[in-house]
Amino acid sequence: MAKDGNLRTRLASSVLGIHDFRWLWAGQAISAVGDQIFPIAVAVRVLQEGGSAGDLGLVLAARSLSFVIFLLVGGIVADRLPRTRVMIGADALRAVGTCALVLTPGDASLGVLAAMTFAIGSGEAFFRPAYGAVVPAVVPESRLTAANAVNSLTFSSATIIGPAIAGVLVATLGWRTAFAVDAVTFVVSLLTLLRIREPVVELAERTSAWREATAGIRAVRDRPWILAVLLYFCIHLMISLAPFIVLRPVIAGDRFGSEALVGAMLSAFGAGAVVGALVASRWRPRRRGAVAMAGLLPSAVVMVALAYSDSLTLIIVAELGAGIGAEIFQLYWVTAVQQGVPRHLLARVISLDWLVSIGLMPLGFALTGPAVNAFGIKAVLVAGAVVTVLGMCLLVVPGVPEFRTPGTSVLPVPDKLQPLETTSLNVESGAIPAALDQRD
């Protein structure tokens, strides 16, 4: 009994003792696992039913394209309506779209599959801005850092658990069951959102959308280190990450006998991300930008390993290293942007971060098939590795080595870093950054 009392006391004093945040966290912890199941289920669905790498790329492109199209609209709606209602609507849309994939016959046309993933991607575009705004609405400012730390650990853990569950589901029960489980996670998220009592906030008078957008553009332009990294990632995600996501399951099936083995690769990446988060939360390098950009180099190793290695163990070890490096980049980048941009401009800069960095990713998905047909899988992966390595050239741009505007003071790095979902540059998660699948 004494232990139970101590547990209740610790829970009440922690951020999970806040009623609304506890329900929000519980729903998103489950939904985050479903987000990791979805890309594996899609890959197995397309490839096992006779589709090609090009077909898979087009289906994934439809989802990311809808995210890009509706992201700004989703942000505007989330500022005009109660955020939890927007999130409930987005969860309902995604649950229906995923259920439709469960019921789709195996010989359904590529256009039907693309339409369903397009609908699911639009739900993502409405959910993410609303989610980013509702956390500080239900958590007192004094406990916001703790809430963000809990979310970060939860989403990183989902990148380990989700792919492992997906691999077991598709290998034993098939892709339909995997989609069904993903749909259930959206329903669970929806039900938990109904328990949240979102505070009523009076909307401030706003200027035109055009003026607000141009103010965000100026904020990025005035910080060359941010502009350089965003422009680089626009190319990197198209040439490196998009083909990498498409070709992972193709190689798992062709070389190792089962597309489901991509789950083991993603779980290794997720385990590395947890390690990377622990390292970055304790390490305070003076040139954090240089360390962050170097953190992307292990991803190039994974691409080369996928291109040439017949050792699944080697590839999984490389994925582990890539997860460590990518998470170090992620956390230093998020912290730098939060510290380097005025608070009243931060949301618009983050929006531009999403749009610029993933803007060409749908094109990357769509072109993967033709590129493989023209040059071969190995050449496409090696090209992605080369582009990844070329990111180190950004260190000549003023401010990039330190991830701060030259001449400004270095602000202290918080003991607990902000959550991954605040930026799109979750660069190698195996799902749309940050992931569209990091991922909710």
C-alpha positions in Angstrom: 0.0 0.0 0.0 2.8 2.4 0.8 4.4 1.8 -2.6 1.1 2.5 -4.3 0.8 5.7 -2.3 4.3 6.8 -3.3 3.5 6.0 -6.9 0.4 8.1 -6.9 2.3 10.9 -5.2 5.0 10.8 -7.9 2.4 10.7 -10.6 0.5 13.6 -9.2 3.6 15.7 -8.9 4.8 14.9 -12.5 3.5 16.4 -15.7 1.4 13.2 -16.2 -0.5 14.3 -13.1 -2.2 17.0 -15.3 -5.5 15.5 -16.4 -5.6 16.9 -19.9 -2.0 16.3 -20.7 -2.2 12.7 -19.4 -5.0 11.9 -21.8 -3.3 13.7 -24.7 -0.1 11.8 -24.0 -1.8 8.4 -23.7 -3.6 8.8 -27.0 -0.5 10.0 -28.9 1.7 7.3 -27.4 -0.5 4.7 -28.9 -1.1 6.6 -32.2 2.7 7.1 -32.6 3.1 3.3 -32.7 0.5 3.1 -35.4 2.3 5.8 -37.4 5.3 3.5 -37.5 3.2 0.6 -38.6 1.7 2.4 -41.6 4.7 2.8 -44.0 5.7 -0.9 -43.5 2.1 -2.0 -44.2 2.0 0.1 -47.3 5.3 -1.2 -48.6 4.3 -4.9 -48.0 0.8 -4.2 -49.5 2.2 -2.8 -52.8 5.2 -5.2 -53.2 3.5 -8.4 -52.2 0.6 -7.7 -54.6 3.0 -7.4 -57.6 3.8 -3.7 -57.5 7.3 -2.3 -58.2 9.5 0.2 -56.5 8.0 2.9 -58.8 4.5 2.0 -57.7 5.5 2.2 -54.0 7.1 5.6 -54.6 3.9 6.9 -56.3 1.7 5.8 -53.4 4.1 7.3 -50.8 4.3 10.5 -53.0 0.5 10.9 -52.8 0.6 11.0 -49.0 3.5 13.5 -48.8 2.0 15.6 -51.5 -1.3 16.0 -49.7 0.6 17.0 -46.5 2.5 19.7 -48.4 -0.7 21.0 -50.0 -2.8 21.2 -46.9 -0.2 22.1 -44.2 -0.8 25.8 -44.3 -4.5 25.4 -44.5 -4.3 23.1 -41.5 -2.4 25.7 -39.5 -4.9 28.4 -40.3 -7.8 26.2 -39.3 -6.1 25.2 -36.1 -5.8 28.9 -35.2 -9.5 29.5 -35.9 -11.1 26.5 -34.3 -10.6 24.6 -31.0 -7.5 22.5 -31.6 -8.9 19.3 -30.2 -11.8 19.4 -32.6 -9.5 19.8 -35.5 -7.4 16.8 -34.2 -10.6 14.7 -33.7 -11.6 15.4 -37.3 -8.1 14.6 -38.6 -8.1 11.3 -36.6 -11.5 10.4 -38.0 -10.4 11.0 -41.5 -7.2 9.0 -41.1 -9.0 6.1 -39.4 -11.5 6.0 -42.3 -8.8 6.1 -44.9 -6.8 3.3 -43.2 -9.9 1.2 -42.8 -10.5 1.6 -46.6 -7.0 0.2 -47.2 -8.0 -2.8 -45.1 -11.0 -3.5 -47.3 -9.3 -2.7 -50.6 -9.0 -5.9 -52.8 -5.5 -7.0 -53.7 -6.0 -6.2 -57.3 -7.0 -2.5 -56.7 -5.5 0.0 -59.0 -2.5 2.1 -58.1 -4.8 5.2 -58.4 -7.1 3.9 -55.7 -4.3 3.3 -53.3 -2.8 6.7 -54.0 -6.1 8.4 -53.4 -6.5 6.7 -50.0 -3.0 7.6 -48.9 -3.6 11.2 -50.2 -6.6 11.4 -47.9 -4.6 10.1 -44.9 -1.8 12.6 -45.7 -4.3 15.5 -45.6 -5.4 14.4 -42.2 -1.8 14.6 -41.1 -1.6 18.1 -42.4 -4.5 19.2 -40.2 -3.4 17.2 -37.1 0.1 18.4 -36.7 -0.3 22.1 -36.4 -3.2 21.6 -34.0 -1.2 19.2 -31.9 1.8 21.6 -31.7 -0.5 24.3 -30.4 -2.6 22.3 -28.0 0.3 21.0 -25.8 1.1 24.5 -24.4 -2.6 25.2 -24.0 -3.1 22.3 -21.6 0.2 22.4 -19.7 1.3 25.4 -17.5 4.3 27.2 -18.9 6.4 26.2 -15.8 5.9 22.5 -16.7 6.0 22.7 -20.5 9.7 21.5 -20.7 8.8 18.4 -18.7 5.8 17.7 -21.0 8.0 18.1 -24.0 10.6 15.7 -22.6 8.0 13.1 -21.9 6.7 13.4 -25.5 10.2 13.2 -27.0 11.0 10.0 -25.1 7.6 8.5 -26.1 7.9 9.2 -29.8 11.5 7.9 -29.9 10.4 4.7 -28.2 7.6 4.3 -30.7 10.2 4.2 -33.5 11.5 1.1 -31.9 8.2 -0.6 -30.9 6.2 0.3 -33.9 8.4 -1.2 -36.7 8.9 -4.4 -34.6 5.1 -4.8 -34.2 4.6 -4.1 -37.9 7.2 -6.7 -38.9 5.4 -9.4 -36.8 2.0 -8.4 -38.0 2.7 -8.4 -41.7 4.8 -11.6 -41.4 2.2 -13.6 -39.5 -1.2 -12.0 -40.2 -0.7 -10.0 -43.3 -0.8 -6.4 -44.3 -4.6 -6.1 -43.8 -4.2 -6.8 -40.1 -1.4 -4.2 -39.9 -3.6 -1.6 -41.4 -6.5 -2.6 -39.1 -4.2 -2.1 -36.0 -3.1 1.3 -37.3 -6.8 2.3 -37.8 -7.5 1.3 -34.2 -4.7 3.6 -32.9 -6.4 6.5 -34.6 -9.7 5.6 -32.9 -8.0 5.4 -29.5 -6.4 8.8 -30.1 -9.8 10.3 -31.0 -11.4 8.9 -27.9 -8.7 10.3 -25.6 -9.1 13.7 -27.2 -12.7 13.7 -26.2 -11.6 13.7 -22.6 -9.5 16.9 -22.9 -10.9 20.2 -21.7 -9.2 22.6 -23.9 -9.1 26.2 -22.5 -11.1 28.7 -24.5 -8.7 31.3 -26.0 -9.8 34.6 -27.4 -8.2 35.0 -30.8 -6.1 38.1 -31.3 -6.6 40.4 -34.3 -4.4 39.2 -37.1 -3.0 40.8 -40.2 -3.3 39.3 -43.7 -2.0 35.9 -44.3 0.3 37.3 -46.9 2.0 39.7 -44.5 2.4 37.1 -41.8 3.9 34.7 -44.4 6.4 37.3 -45.7 7.5 38.1 -42.1 8.4 34.5 -41.7 10.3 34.5 -45.0 12.2 37.6 -43.9 13.1 35.9 -40.6 14.7 33.0 -42.5 16.4 35.2 -45.1 18.0 37.3 -42.3 19.5 34.1 -40.8 21.6 32.6 -43.6 22.5 29.5 -41.5 18.8 28.6 -41.3 18.2 29.3 -45.0 21.2 27.2 -46.0 20.2 24.2 -44.0 16.6 24.3 -45.2 17.6 24.6 -48.9 20.1 21.7 -48.4 17.4 19.5 -46.9 15.0 20.3 -49.7 17.5 18.5 -52.0 18.7 16.0 -49.5 15.2 14.7 -48.7 14.3 14.4 -52.4 17.5 12.7 -53.6 18.6 10.8 -50.5 15.7 10.1 -48.1 12.8 9.5 -50.5 14.6 6.8 -52.5 16.0 5.4 -49.2 12.4 5.0 -47.8 11.2 3.4 -51.0 14.1 1.0 -51.5 14.5 -0.3 -48.0 11.6 -2.7 -48.2 12.4 -3.6 -51.8 15.9 -4.7 -50.8 14.6 -6.4 -47.7 12.4 -8.5 -49.9 14.7 -9.1 -52.9 18.0 -9.7 -51.0 16.8 -11.1 -47.6 13.6 -12.8 -48.5 11.0 -10.7 -46.6 9.8 -7.1 -46.8 8.9 -7.5 -43.2 12.6 -7.3 -42.3 12.4 -3.6 -42.9 10.8 -3.5 -39.4 14.1 -4.7 -37.9 16.0 -2.0 -39.7 13.6 0.7 -38.5 13.7 -0.6 -35.0 17.5 -0.4 -35.0 17.3 3.2 -36.2 14.8 4.0 -33.4 17.1 2.4 -30.8 19.9 4.6 -32.2 17.6 7.6 -31.9 17.1 7.0 -28.2 20.9 6.8 -27.7 21.4 9.9 -29.8 18.8 11.8 -27.7 20.6 10.9 -24.5 23.9 11.9 -25.9 22.6 15.3 -27.2 20.9 16.1 -24.0 24.1 15.9 -22.1 26.7 17.1 -24.6 27.2 20.8 -25.1 29.7 21.3 -28.0 30.7 24.8 -28.9 30.3 24.1 -32.6 27.0 22.3 -32.3 26.2 22.9 -36.0 29.4 21.1 -37.1 28.6 18.2 -34.8 25.0 18.1 -36.0 25.9 18.1 -39.7 28.5 15.3 -39.0 25.7 13.4 -37.4 24.2 12.9 -40.9 27.2 11.0 -42.2 26.2 7.6 -40.8 23.1 7.8 -42.9 25.4 7.8 -46.0 27.0 4.6 -44.6 23.5 2.9 -44.4 22.8 3.8 -48.0 26.1 2.3 -49.2 25.5 -0.8 -47.0 22.0 -1.2 -48.6 23.5 -0.9 -52.0 26.3 -3.4 -51.6 26.1 -5.5 -48.5 24.6 -9.0 -48.2 24.9 -8.9 -44.4 21.6 -8.0 -42.6 23.6 -7.7 -39.4 25.9 -5.0 -40.9 22.9 -3.1 -42.3 21.1 -3.1 -38.9 24.3 -1.9 -37.1 24.6 0.9 -39.7 20.9 1.8 -39.1 21.7 2.0 -35.4 24.6 4.4 -36.1 22.4 6.5 -38.4 19.7 6.8 -35.7 22.3 8.1 -33.2 23.6 10.7 -35.6 20.3 11.8 -37.0 18.9 12.3 -33.5 21.9 14.4 -32.5 21.3 16.6 -35.6 17.6 16.8 -34.8 17.9 17.9 -31.3 20.6 20.5 -31.9 18.7 21.9 -34.9 15.4 22.2 -33.0 17.1 23.9 -30.0 19.1 26.3 -32.3 16.0 27.4 -34.2 14.1 27.9 -30.9 16.9 30.0 -29.6 17.7 31.9 -32.8 14.3 33.0 -33.9 12.1 35.6 -32.0 9.2 33.9 -30.3 6.5 35.8 -32.2 8.0 34.5 -35.5 8.9 31.0 -34.5 5.7 29.2 -35.6 6.0 30.7 -39.1 9.7 29.7 -39.4 8.8 26.2 -38.3 6.1 26.2 -41.0 8.6 27.2 -43.6 10.9 24.5 -42.2 8.3 21.9 -43.0 7.4 23.3 -46.4 10.8 24.0 -47.7 12.5 20.8 -46.4 9.8 18.4 -47.6 8.5 20.4 -50.6 10.3 18.2 -53.2 9.9 14.9 -51.3 6.8 13.9 -53.3 8.8 14.4 -56.5 11.6 12.2 -55.0 9.2 9.4 -54.3 7.7 9.6 -57.8 11.1 9.7 -59.5 12.6 6.8 -57.5 11.1 4.1 -59.8 12.2 5.8 -63.1 15.6 6.4 -61.6 16.0 2.8 -60.6 14.9 1.7 -64.0 17.4 4.0 -65.7 20.4 3.7 -63.4 19.8 0.8 -61.0 19.3 0.5 -57.3 23.0 0.8 -56.4 23.5 4.0 -58.3 20.4 5.6 -56.8 21.5 4.8 -53.3 25.1 5.9 -53.9 23.9 9.2 -55.3 21.9 9.7 -52.1 25.0 8.9 -50.0 27.0 11.5 -52.0 24.4 14.2 -51.4 24.4 13.3 -47.7 28.1 13.7 -47.5 28.0 17.0 -49.4 26.0 18.5 -46.6 29.3 19.1 -44.8 30.0 21.8 -47.4 27.4 23.9 -45.5 30.0 24.5 -42.8 31.4 27.3 -45.0 28.2 29.3 -44.6 28.4 31.8 -41.7 26.6 30.6 -38.7 26.2 27.0 -39.7 29.1 25.6 -37.6 27.6 27.1 -34.5 23.9 27.0 -35.6 23.5 30.7 -34.6 23.7 34.1 -36.3 27.3 35.4 -36.2 27.8 38.1 -33.6 25.0 36.9 -31.3 25.5 35.3 -27.9 25.1 31.6 -27.3 22.1 31.0 -25.2 22.2 28.2 -22.7 20.9 24.9 -24.0 18.0 23.6 -21.9 18.5 20.6 -19.7 15.6 19.0 -21.5 15.3 19.6 -25.2 12.1 20.3 -27.1 10.2 17.5 -28.8 10.9 16.2 -32.3 7.5 17.2 -33.7 8.4 20.9 -33.6 10.3 20.6 -36.8 10.2 18.7 -40.0 13.9 17.7 -40.2 13.5 14.3 -38.6 15.7 13.3 -41.4 16.0 9.5 -41.6 13.1 8.1 -39.7 11.9 5.8 -42.4 8.7 7.8 -42.6 7.9 11.3 -43.7 9.8 13.6 -41.4 9.6 14.1 -38.6 7.9 12.7 -39.3 4.9 12.6 -41.0 5.2 9.4 -39.1 7.1 10.4 -36.1 6.1 11.0 -36.7 1.8 12.2 -33.9 
